[in-house]
Amino acid sequence: MSRRNIKLGCAIFAATAFLLIALFVVWPIARFVASSNRHMTVRESTQFSIPGTNHSLVHSRIGINPIVAEYKRDVTFFTDSAQGTTTPLSIDTCGGYPINCYLIAVDNRTFLRLDDAVSEHLLDLDEQKTYVVTHYENIPYVGVLVSDSMSTGWSMTNNDPSTLRVTVGGKEATPMSDLTAGAEGVYLGCLTGGLDSLRFVPVSDLPERPIAHLFDR
């Protein structure tokens, strides 16, 4: 075989190897990176009405992680179509959808409880406040949420239940039943959070599916 033919064969082999590497290695990696970076560009919202009330909500989220689906989230309150307060929700640390929505109406007050895998909130639709919910001994406590990364905790002195102090953001929390009288609420539907497809799905289209919580409540 001539030296020219050898060089030609080597060139063909090198080109073939390059194409195979591009096809099976570089291209999948590039697609993964591009898909991952989509999370950082997500800025979307959805609006839905609360049945039987004069309230509606806009739920929004912004991607904050280039690799996994993590988002900063908030809600904006509307009453009689007038825009009100915008408050944060706890950051979605990868797994915050779907969000089950439960209407609680008690003592002329209207609440919406939001339950997802990584957090739980109680929205006071009349006062336009958002509470984060934390649990101790299966009892839910609430504190007004003013930051999307507020910490929760509890303390007790000498195992004395009378000294129990549950906190949200360093401030004392109160039993959720003080606001809701222990009412469980009526399931309205859920917020689903597929990439580029944030939307509210009513119970008429999708029956209630219990949330699998990632952490003990």
Protein Blocks (a to p, Z undefined) as FASTA:
>chain_A
ZZklmmmmmmmmmmmmmmmmmmmmmmmmmmmmmmmmmmmmgccddddddehiabdcdddd
ddfbfkbccddddddddeehiacddddddddehhiaccddddddeehiacdddddfkbcc
dddfklopacddddeehiacddddfbfkbccddddehhiaklgccdeehiacddfklmnn
opabjafbdcdfbehiaccddfkloccdddddfbdZZ
